[in-house]
Amino acid sequence: MAEVEAAAALALHDVSCTFVSKHAPGQRYTAVRDVTLTVGAGEFVSVVGPTGCGKSTLLNVAAGLLAPSTGNVQIFGAPLTGVNARAGYMFQAESLMPWRTALGNVMAGLEFRGIADAKPRAEEWLRRVGLGGFGDRYPHQLSGGMRKRTSLAQTLALDPDIILMDEPFSALDIQTRQLMENEVLELWQAKKKAVLFITHDLDEAIAMSDRVVVLSAGPASHPIGEFVIDIPRPRDVAEIKTTPRFIELHAAIWAVLRDEVLKGYAQQLQVKATA
């Protein structure tokens, strides 16, 4: 852990996030409490946990979109103030601008930063994600997998030092999802950026990561387990799922995660019953 801390691209120290109701200031909800989490330079770290446990909250804190109530965030050793300019964020929801073509969407962030060669750089990234011939298509003319590839190109074209990914493939069919996961691993292997990856899918987390961090059920969610994924790279996300080490790791992590998932599910049922 000390080695990761020394080279941390992203470090959250004792981070808590408490939300206050606008209509009833006395009502407070603490999403995450006292979370310490690091991602080393070039490291791929996944966070798993029950629905509503604050995974996306932590990602927003890392992006500088949400200031923690307590604790602090450091980016390569420097305190984070405002938006994290060294990070790229790939959202779970559709984030492409419908009035722009695929090429225009990839160019957008480059243009906003005033980069002179925005068009050739965007074209190169579309080629890298297999969409070289689709730059003139609008989002509604692309399949779900193509739109995700465009979003991936949009994020990576900015050459961020840290990549934040919030369940980016959860809406895709299983075949397309596995193709996208392998594409991300191939691109990551080439440049070795720091990645913080949020997912509900334990298989996905193990297949892609160097480490998997398990969060407890909310409220006041916090890390309750951390596992080093010592499966050799490069990996094929479909093929490694049948290997003995993958099965061992899955069993070990699920043993920690299972009770928290059940707690989270029970909480959802309770909310529905009182609604």
C-alpha positions as CSV (number, residue, x, y, z in Angstrom):
1,M,0.0,0.0,0.0
2,A,2.9,2.4,0.8
3,E,4.3,1.9,-2.8
4,V,0.9,2.9,-4.3
5,E,0.6,5.9,-2.0
6,A,4.0,7.2,-2.9
7,A,3.2,7.2,-6.6
8,A,-0.5,8.0,-6.3
9,A,-2.0,9.6,-9.3
10,L,-5.2,10.0,-7.3
11,A,-5.5,9.9,-3.5
12,L,-8.7,10.3,-1.4
13,H,-7.9,10.8,2.3
14,D,-10.7,10.3,4.9
15,V,-13.3,11.6,2.5
16,S,-16.9,12.0,3.7
17,C,-19.9,13.4,1.8
18,T,-23.0,14.5,3.6
19,F,-26.0,15.9,1.7
20,V,-28.5,18.3,3.4
21,S,-32.1,18.4,2.3
22,K,-33.0,21.8,0.7
23,H,-36.5,21.7,2.1
24,A,-35.7,20.3,5.6
25,P,-32.1,21.4,6.6
26,G,-32.3,19.1,9.6
27,Q,-32.4,16.0,7.3
28,R,-28.9,14.8,6.3
29,Y,-27.7,11.9,4.4
30,T,-24.1,10.7,4.6
31,A,-23.4,8.8,1.4
32,V,-19.7,7.9,2.1
33,R,-17.7,8.3,5.3
34,D,-14.0,8.3,6.0
35,V,-13.0,6.8,2.7
36,T,-9.3,6.5,1.9
37,L,-8.6,5.3,-1.6
38,T,-5.5,5.5,-3.9
39,V,-4.9,4.8,-7.5
40,G,-1.2,4.6,-8.5
41,A,0.2,6.0,-11.8
42,G,-0.6,3.4,-14.4
43,E,-2.8,1.4,-12.1
44,F,-6.3,0.1,-12.9
45,V,-8.5,0.1,-9.8
46,S,-12.2,-1.0,-9.7
47,V,-14.7,-0.1,-7.0
48,V,-17.6,-2.5,-6.5
49,G,-20.5,-2.3,-4.0
50,P,-24.2,-2.5,-3.6
51,T,-26.6,-0.2,-5.5
52,G,-26.7,3.2,-3.8
53,C,-23.5,2.8,-1.8
54,G,-21.8,6.0,-3.1
55,K,-19.6,4.7,-5.8
56,S,-20.5,7.5,-8.2
57,T,-20.2,10.0,-5.4
58,L,-16.6,9.1,-5.0
59,L,-16.0,9.4,-8.7
60,N,-17.5,12.9,-8.7
61,V,-15.2,13.8,-5.8
62,A,-12.2,12.5,-7.8
63,A,-13.4,14.6,-10.8
64,G,-13.6,17.7,-8.7
65,L,-17.3,18.0,-9.5
66,L,-18.2,17.5,-5.8
67,A,-16.3,18.9,-2.9
68,P,-16.1,16.5,0.1
69,S,-17.7,17.5,3.3
70,T,-14.6,16.4,5.1
71,G,-11.2,14.9,4.0
72,N,-9.2,15.9,1.0
73,V,-8.2,14.8,-2.5
74,Q,-4.7,14.9,-4.0
75,I,-3.7,14.6,-7.6
76,F,-0.1,13.5,-8.1
77,G,0.6,14.9,-4.6
78,A,-1.0,18.3,-5.2
79,P,-4.3,19.3,-3.5
80,L,-7.3,19.2,-5.8
81,T,-9.1,22.5,-6.0
82,G,-12.0,22.8,-8.5
83,V,-12.4,20.6,-11.5
84,N,-9.7,17.9,-12.0
85,A,-8.0,19.1,-15.2
86,R,-5.8,16.0,-15.3
87,A,-8.8,13.6,-15.5
88,G,-11.1,12.4,-18.2
89,Y,-14.6,11.2,-17.2
90,M,-16.6,8.6,-19.1
91,F,-20.2,8.6,-17.8
92,Q,-22.7,5.8,-17.5
93,A,-25.4,7.8,-19.2
94,E,-25.3,8.9,-22.9
95,S,-23.1,12.0,-23.0
96,L,-22.7,12.7,-26.7
97,M,-24.1,15.9,-28.1
98,P,-26.9,14.9,-30.6
99,W,-26.4,17.9,-32.9
100,R,-22.7,17.0,-33.4
101,T,-21.3,14.1,-35.6
102,A,-19.1,11.4,-34.1
103,L,-16.1,13.4,-35.2
104,G,-17.6,16.6,-33.9
105,N,-18.2,15.0,-30.5
106,V,-14.6,13.8,-30.2
107,M,-13.3,17.2,-31.3
108,A,-15.4,19.1,-28.8
109,G,-13.2,18.7,-25.8
110,L,-10.1,19.4,-27.8
111,E,-11.7,22.6,-29.3
112,F,-12.7,23.8,-25.8
113,R,-9.1,23.5,-24.7
114,G,-7.9,25.4,-27.8
115,I,-5.9,22.6,-29.3
116,A,-4.9,23.5,-32.8
117,D,-4.9,20.0,-34.4
118,A,-8.2,19.0,-32.9
119,K,-9.6,17.4,-36.2
120,P,-6.6,15.1,-37.0
121,R,-6.3,14.1,-33.4
122,A,-10.0,13.3,-33.2
123,E,-9.9,11.4,-36.5
124,E,-6.9,9.3,-35.2
125,W,-8.8,8.4,-32.0
126,L,-11.9,7.4,-34.0
127,R,-9.7,5.1,-36.1
128,R,-8.2,3.6,-32.9
129,V,-11.6,2.6,-31.6
130,G,-12.7,1.2,-34.9
131,L,-14.9,4.0,-36.2
132,G,-12.6,5.6,-38.8
133,G,-15.4,5.4,-41.4
134,F,-18.1,6.8,-39.2
135,G,-17.0,10.3,-38.3
136,D,-19.8,11.9,-40.3
137,R,-22.6,9.9,-38.5
138,Y,-24.7,11.5,-35.8
139,P,-25.3,9.7,-32.5
140,H,-28.8,8.5,-33.5
141,Q,-27.2,6.8,-36.5
142,L,-24.9,4.8,-34.4
143,S,-25.5,1.6,-32.4
144,G,-25.1,1.5,-28.7
145,G,-21.7,0.0,-28.9
146,M,-20.6,2.6,-31.5
147,R,-21.8,5.4,-29.3
148,K,-19.8,4.0,-26.4
149,R,-16.7,3.8,-28.6
150,T,-17.2,7.4,-29.6
151,S,-17.5,8.4,-25.9
152,L,-14.3,6.4,-25.2
153,A,-12.5,8.3,-28.1
154,Q,-13.8,11.6,-26.7
155,T,-12.4,10.8,-23.3
156,L,-9.0,9.5,-24.5
157,A,-8.4,12.1,-27.1
158,L,-7.7,14.6,-24.4
159,D,-4.8,12.4,-23.2
160,P,-5.8,12.6,-19.5
161,D,-3.4,11.3,-16.8
162,I,-6.4,9.8,-14.9
163,I,-9.4,8.1,-16.4
164,L,-12.6,8.0,-14.4
165,M,-15.2,5.5,-15.7
166,D,-18.7,5.2,-14.2
167,E,-20.2,1.9,-15.3
168,P,-19.6,2.8,-18.9
169,F,-20.7,-0.5,-20.4
170,S,-23.7,-1.4,-18.2
171,A,-26.3,-0.7,-20.9
172,L,-24.6,-2.9,-23.6
173,D,-25.4,-6.5,-24.5
174,I,-22.9,-9.0,-23.2
175,Q,-21.1,-9.6,-26.5
176,T,-20.6,-5.9,-27.2
177,R,-19.7,-5.3,-23.6
178,Q,-16.9,-7.9,-23.7
179,L,-15.6,-6.4,-26.9
180,M,-15.5,-2.9,-25.3
181,E,-13.8,-4.2,-22.2
182,N,-11.1,-5.8,-24.2
183,E,-10.7,-2.6,-26.3
184,V,-10.3,-0.6,-23.1
185,L,-7.7,-3.0,-21.8
186,E,-5.7,-2.9,-25.0
187,L,-5.8,1.0,-25.1
188,W,-4.9,1.1,-21.4
189,Q,-2.0,-1.4,-21.8
190,A,-0.5,0.9,-24.5
191,K,-0.5,4.1,-22.4
192,K,-0.9,2.9,-18.8
193,K,-2.9,5.7,-17.5
194,A,-4.4,5.7,-14.0
195,V,-7.9,4.3,-14.1
196,L,-10.7,4.4,-11.4
197,F,-13.5,2.2,-12.7
198,I,-16.9,1.9,-11.1
199,T,-19.0,-1.2,-11.7
200,H,-21.7,-3.4,-10.3
201,D,-20.3,-6.4,-12.2
202,L,-17.8,-8.3,-10.1
203,D,-16.7,-10.4,-13.2
204,E,-15.9,-7.2,-15.0
205,A,-14.0,-5.7,-12.1
206,I,-11.7,-8.8,-11.7
207,A,-11.1,-9.2,-15.4
208,M,-10.0,-5.6,-15.9
209,S,-8.3,-4.5,-12.7
210,D,-5.0,-4.6,-10.8
211,R,-7.0,-4.0,-7.6
212,V,-10.6,-4.3,-6.6
213,V,-12.0,-2.2,-3.7
214,V,-15.2,-3.3,-2.0
215,L,-17.6,-0.7,-0.5
216,S,-20.1,-1.4,2.2
217,A,-23.8,-0.8,1.8
218,G,-24.9,2.8,2.5
219,P,-25.5,5.1,4.2
220,A,-22.0,6.1,5.4
221,S,-20.5,3.6,2.9
222,H,-16.8,2.9,3.4
223,P,-14.2,0.3,2.1
224,I,-14.5,-3.1,3.7
225,G,-12.1,-5.0,1.5
226,E,-9.3,-4.7,-1.0
227,F,-8.0,-7.4,-3.3
228,V,-4.9,-7.5,-5.5
229,I,-5.8,-9.2,-8.9
230,D,-2.6,-11.2,-9.6
231,I,-3.8,-12.6,-13.0
232,P,-1.1,-12.1,-15.7
233,R,-1.7,-9.6,-18.4
234,P,-2.6,-9.2,-21.2
235,R,-6.0,-10.6,-20.5
236,D,-9.1,-11.6,-22.5
237,V,-12.1,-10.8,-20.3
238,A,-14.1,-13.8,-21.6
239,E,-11.3,-16.4,-21.5
240,I,-9.9,-15.6,-18.0
241,K,-13.3,-16.2,-16.3
242,T,-12.7,-20.0,-16.6
243,T,-9.2,-19.9,-15.0
244,P,-8.7,-21.3,-11.5
245,R,-7.3,-18.1,-10.1
246,F,-10.2,-16.0,-11.4
247,I,-12.7,-18.4,-9.7
248,E,-10.7,-18.2,-6.5
249,L,-10.6,-14.4,-6.5
250,H,-14.3,-14.2,-7.4
251,A,-15.2,-16.5,-4.4
252,A,-13.0,-14.4,-2.0
253,I,-14.5,-11.1,-3.1
254,W,-18.0,-12.3,-3.2
255,A,-17.7,-13.6,0.4
256,V,-17.1,-10.0,1.5
257,L,-19.6,-8.4,-0.9
258,R,-22.5,-10.7,-0.6
259,D,-23.9,-9.5,2.8
260,E,-23.6,-5.9,1.7
261,V,-25.5,-6.6,-1.5
262,L,-28.3,-8.2,0.6
263,K,-28.3,-5.2,3.0
264,G,-28.6,-2.8,0.0
265,Y,-31.4,-4.8,-1.5
266,A,-33.3,-4.9,1.8
267,Q,-32.9,-1.1,2.0
268,Q,-34.4,-0.6,-1.4
269,L,-37.4,-2.8,-0.5
270,Q,-37.9,-0.8,2.6
271,V,-37.9,2.5,0.7
272,K,-40.4,1.1,-1.8
273,A,-42.7,-0.1,1.0
274,T,-42.7,3.4,2.6
275,A,-43.1,5.3,-0.7
